Structure formats: C-alpha cells, structure tokens
C-alpha cells in the first residue's frame, strides 16, 4: 500500500495534465460526431473498440486478464457505474444545458474526497487541502457560470441537473469501488477492460431501446472522431489513468480532473472559434492555486 501514498511527482503531473487535455478535447470530438452517430451508440462503439485494443495490448504483453483473483464483482460493478455515468450525462442533456451539466459532473472529486477516508485513512484531506479543492471547483464553476445567464432551459431543468449530480456520484463511485475492492491490486489493463467491456455492452443494448440507429454514412470526420475517442482517449488515456490510480493517492489525482473542463474551453476556442473570456483566465488561476493546495504535503499529525 505504501506505493499508493507517495506524493504526486513530475511524472504524475505531466501524465495527469496530458489526460485532462485529451479528455477536454474529447468533448469537442464527441460533439462533432453527434451529427452522425447517436450518443449511446457512439459511447458503445468507442468503449467496445477500446476494449478490443486492451485485449490485444494485454495479449502482446502477456498480461493475464482472466485469472481468478476475486475482482469479478468489483469489476462488473465499476463497469455498470461507468455505463450509468454516460447514460445520465446523455439523458440529462435533454433537459439541462451542457454548461450546467459540466459543473454538476465535476462534483465527482468531492465524492472521492468524502469517500476515501472510509477506505484509506492516509488519504484524509487536511483543512488547507479541502480549501484547495473548493477553490479549484469554484474556479471551474465560475468559468462555466456564463452559460447560466441565458434564459431558463425549461420547467424540467431540475431533472437534467439531478442527472448531472447522479453522473458525478457514479463517476466518483467508480473510483471508490476500484480502490475499495480487489481491483485496487489488479492490473490497469484488467480494470480498464471491466469498465469498457461492461459499458460497451450495456450502452449498446440500451441504444435500440431509445430509438437509436447505426449511422448510414461514415464521413472522414465521423471516422476520425470515433478513432480519436477509441484509440487515444478510451484506450491510451484511460490505461494511463488507471495506472496512476494504482500508484498515487486517489483524492489528489481526482483534484486534477478539474482541469478537464478548462481544457475543454481552450479546445473549443481553438477548434470551434469560441472566445477565451476573463472568467476562463480567472478559472485557470483558481484551479492552479487549488491544485497546489491539495497537493501540499500534509503534516505528520494528519498522516497518522
């Protein structure tokens, strides 16, 4: 367990920033692909494709994936939570705005921060780290608050907001399940395969129930977007993320995910020509200070 308590080092920071950049750009890629691939179908295709890549990767590196190690229950539960998160996001967007959805979704680090002390006392946050997490989230919320000035989405907006909160709970719950079950000792490849495989199957089964159909015309844009989401995001970045979770404190890792919506805004400005506003600059400063506080070494009293 000692290797999971080591402080966030330069390798971890670089890896986390890269993951957040990819996840931020992924939102743009998914949005572009929605013009031709329905949401649940798109999520299922990229999950199943990435699962196939994990199988090929593990076979090439001779990593055992099907050995009995007590991870079946935790793996299937994590996969179901992963699928439920995506379902909440896509359905919630029918009743609330994307900006509101992102803010509620990034309540997930709070779920992890609140749950981890019940799993590993060494990951209990100090007062300054709690302030840092709140500051980082406040910066993200402030950046996305511009979307709140538009007229009300509708009388059923609360349903979409509630689903956004549900997605955040499911995302945070997935992290907690991984750390609280034998999955914490499983390889990153096996942990990822559980989530991708279960999510791909569950979302694929759900898609026809909601009237979704396979795309009839595969344009270069659709193929490029799907390949990016499958190979770079769902396979490579998630594999890196689960490796990080095995070696570094989950609470501090979760705090870095607050960078993802900021990178999403930057990607929107670069790819979709969206403006970079003063709110975004303030959010970047808030996130940077918040992450610095969260990763500040704890006192010996807190470590006990």
C-alpha positions, 0 to 999 in steps of 0.5 A, a space after each residue: 500500500 505504501 506505493 499508493 501514498 507517495 506524493 504526486 511527482 513530475 511524472 504524475 503531473 505531466 501524465 495527469 495534465 496530458 489526460 485532462 487535455 485529451 479528455 477536454 478535447 474529447 468533448 469537442 470530438 464527441 460533439 462533432 460526431 453527434 451529427 452522425 452517430 447517436 450518443 449511446 451508440 457512439 459511447 458503445 462503439 468507442 468503449 467496445 473498440 477500446 476494449 478490443 485494443 486492451 485485449 490485444 495490448 494485454 495479449 502482446 504483453 502477456 498480461 493475464 486478464 482472466 485469472 481468478 483473483 476475486 475482482 469479478 464483482 468489483 469489476 462488473 460493478 465499476 463497469 455498470 457505474 461507468 455505463 450509468 455515468 454516460 447514460 445520465 450525462 446523455 439523458 440529462 442533456 435533454 433537459 439541462 444545458 451542457 454548461 450546467 451539466 459540466 459543473 454538476 459532473 465535476 462534483 465527482 472529486 468531492 465524492 472521492 474526497 468524502 469517500 476515501 477516508 472510509 477506505 484509506 485513512 492516509 488519504 484524509 484531506 487536511 483543512 488547507 487541502 479541502 480549501 484547495 479543492 473548493 477553490 479549484 471547483 469554484 474556479 471551474 464553476 465560475 468559468 462555466 457560470 456564463 452559460 447560466 445567464 441565458 434564459 431558463 432551459 425549461 420547467 424540467 431543468 431540475 431533472 437534467 441537473 439531478 442527472 448531472 449530480 447522479 453522473 458525478 456520484 457514479 463517476 466518483 463511485 467508480 473510483 471508490 469501488 476500484 480502490 475499495 475492492 480487489 481491483 485496487 491490486 489488479 492490473 490497469 489493463 484488467 480494470 480498464 477492460 471491466 469498465 469498457 467491456 461492461 459499458 460497451 455492452 450495456 450502452 449498446 443494448 440500451 441504444 435500440 431501446 431509445 430509438 437509436 440507429 447505426 449511422 448510414 454514412 461514415 464521413 472522414 470526420 465521423 471516422 476520425 472522431 470515433 478513432 480519436 475517442 477509441 484509440 487515444 482517449 478510451 484506450 491510451 488515456 484511460 490505461 494511463 489513468 488507471 495506472 496512476 490510480 494504482 500508484 498515487 493517492 486517489 483524492 489528489 489525482 481526482 483534484 486534477 480532473 478539474 482541469 478537464 473542463 478548462 481544457 475543454 474551453 481552450 479546445 473549443 476556442 481553438 477548434 470551434 472559434 469560441 472566445 477565451 473570456 476573463 472568467 476562463 483566465 480567472 478559472 485557470 488561476 483558481 484551479 492552479 492555486 487549488 491544485 497546489 493546495 491539495 497537493 501540499 504535503 500534509 503534516 505528520 499529525 494528519 498522516 497518522 
